[in-house]
Amino acid sequence: MNIAFRKGISLFYLLTKTITIRAGDVISSALFFSFMKGSYSEAKLVSGIRNHDSDVLEHVYDVYFPIIEGFVIHNSGSRDEAQDVFQEAMIIAYKKIRDRELELTCKFGTYLYAICKNIWIQERKKYLLHAEKLRQQPLMVHDSGPEKDPLLEIHTKALFDKHFMELSKDCQKILTLFFSNHTVEEIQDEMKYKDLHHAADRKYRCKKSLIKRMMNDPLFKKLKDEAR
């Protein structure tokens, strides 16, 4: 099984990760100040996000993502997970702005941070719930038998290949780069995207689309049950 396929299949087990819940998150005053600063007014930020202004989006990514990354990593996450959280939060914010439902009573950075924090807390709760279910299951010991079921592996690869090939050519290329350990910066350069935010957003949406397609396939539940 090649590396790209193994990483693609690992999406199946995204919810099996155990992440430690910490008592809270602490941000230094200097870090918090850098999070709050910026050369754009709140109105300009909101307008820029609504109109897909690349300069504003790049500014949002440059100023706010490092803080979100620090929060997620501090709470047992990774940089890739921080990017996913950030993109999901930006999508939520964009929809609120687009639908004229956003009424800021604080700085935009504070609002975005709150969304990211809530998303990550919910993700950790899912992970911990799954881990607790696994902990409560009786330990099954098999004296013999192969470690891997070749037939199960074949069907799993077929499921992955089927839904991967149904993605757009751009998504296929982006995910191939992602599965080969290319950074978002390298993906941006390879795909010739104008800014880093767009590259991160495309990677997030492509990965989410592949996961959704695979999990909605009737074969997914059958394979998941057989893998237990």
N, C-alpha and C positions, 0 to 999 in steps of 0.2 A: 504494500500500500504506500503510495507516495506521500510526501510531506503535506502537500496542498490538500489532498483528500483527508488526511488525518486531522488537519486543522479544521476542515469543513465539517467533518463528522463531530468534532468536539463541540460544535454548536448545539448538538443534541443534549449535551450534558451541562448546559449553561446554568441550570437551576440546581445542580448538585454540589456547587461550591459552598463551603462553609466559611462564613465571614464573621469575625468577632465583632460584637456590638460593644462600642466603647461608651463610657459614661457621658461623653459630650465631646464637642470639637472646640478647640481653642485656636484663635487667630491672633497673632501678635498685633500690637497697635500699628507697627510700621507696615506689616503686610496688609492690614485692613485699610490703612490709608491709601496704599497703592491700588487697592481694589476699588476704592471710591473715587479716585482721581480720574481725570480725563478731559480732553479739550472740547468735547461735545456737550451741549446742553441736553437736558432730559428730553426736551421736545425734538431736538435734532436727532437724538438716538432713536426715538420712537418713529419719527418720520423716515429715517434712513432704513430701519428694519422693514417698515411697511413697503418701501419702494425698492427694496433689494439693493440699496446703495453699497457698492463693494467697499468703498473707503470706510463707511460706518461699520459694516460687518467685520472687516479686518480689524478695526479698532476694538470692537467688542471682543473679538477672539484674543487679540494681543493683551488686552488689559484684564479681562475677566477669567479667561480659561486657566491661567497659571494658578489662580486662587482655588478654582474648582478642582483642579488636578491635585493641589496640595491637600484639600479636604478629603477627597476620595482616597488618595494614597494613605493619608493619616488614619483613615478608617478602613484599612485592610483591602483597599482596591488597587487597581492598576491604572496606568496611563490610558490604555485602550478603553477601560471601563469609564474613566473620567471623560474621555472624548464622547463616548456614547451618551453619558448623562448630560453633558453640556449640549450636545446636538438635540437631544429630546427636549431639554428645557428651552432651547431657542425655538424649536417648533411650537411648543406650547405658547411661548411669548408672542411669536409671530401671529398665531391664530387669534390670540386675544386682541392684538393690535389691529389685525386685518378686519376683525368683526366689530371693532370699536367698543370692545368690552373691557379694555385695560384702563383703570383709573389709578394712576400712581399716587400713593400717599407717602412714598419714600423714594430714595434714589433708585434708578434702574438697576444698578449693580446689586443693591440689597435685595431687590425683587427677584433678580435672576438667581442669586445665591440661595434664596429661600426655596425656589423651585427645585434647583439642583439638590439641595439638602433633602427635601421631601422625597424626590425620586430615589436617591441613594438609600435612604432609610427604608423605603418600601421594598427595594431590591434586597436589602439585607434581611428583612423580615421573611421574604420568600425563601431565601437561602437557608435561614435558620430553621424555618418550619420544615423544610424538606430534610435538613440534617437531623432534626428531632425525630421525624418519622423513620428515617433510616436507623437511628439509634435504638428505637423501640422495636424494630423488627428482630425476630429471633435469628441468631447466627446460624447459617446453613453451611455445613462442611461437606464437601464432596470428596470421597476418597480417590476417585478416579475420573478419567474423562479429560478431553482436551481443554486447554484454557480458553481457546477461541472456537466459535462455531463457524467453520468456513462458509456454510450456506447463509448464515445470518450476515456475515461480513459482505458477501456478494450482494445480497438484497439491499443492505444498507448503502453500499456504494452505488447501486443502481438508482436508489431513491435520491441520493445526493446528485448524481449525474443528471437525472431527469430534470430536477428543478433548477439546477445550475444552468443547464442549456436553455431553459425557458426565460432566463433573465436577459436583459438587453445586452448587446455586445459590450457597451461601456461598463456595465455592472460586472460582467464576466471578467473583463480585463482588470478592473479595480480590485475585485476579490482575489483574483489570481496573484496580484501584487501583494495584497494584504496577507494572504496565506503563505506567501514566500518571505514574510517578515520585512516588507518594505514599510518605511515610515510614511506618515501622512505627507510630509514634505516631499518625499520621493514620488509618491502617488501624484501629488500636484504637478511635479515636474514632468513625469511621464505622460500624464493625461493633458498637460498643457492648460491646466485650469488657471484662471487669473488670480485667485487668492486661496490662501490656506483654508479659510472657513468653508469655501465651496467644496474643496477636496474632502475635508472631514465630514461634511454633510452628506456628500455622495456616498462615501464609504459606509457611513452609518445607515443610510436608507437602503443601500444594496444588501448589506448584511442582514438588516431587519426583514427585508423582502424575502430573502432566501430562507431564513428561519421560519417565517410565517408560512411560506409555501410548503416547506417540508412538514411542519407540525400539523397543517390542515389536511395532509394526505392521509387517507385511511390506513395506508400501509405503515405510517409512522407509529401509531398506537400498537399495532401488532408487533412491530419490531421492538418497541420499547418494552412490551410485556415479555417477549421472548428473551430479552437481554437481562432480565431480572434474575 
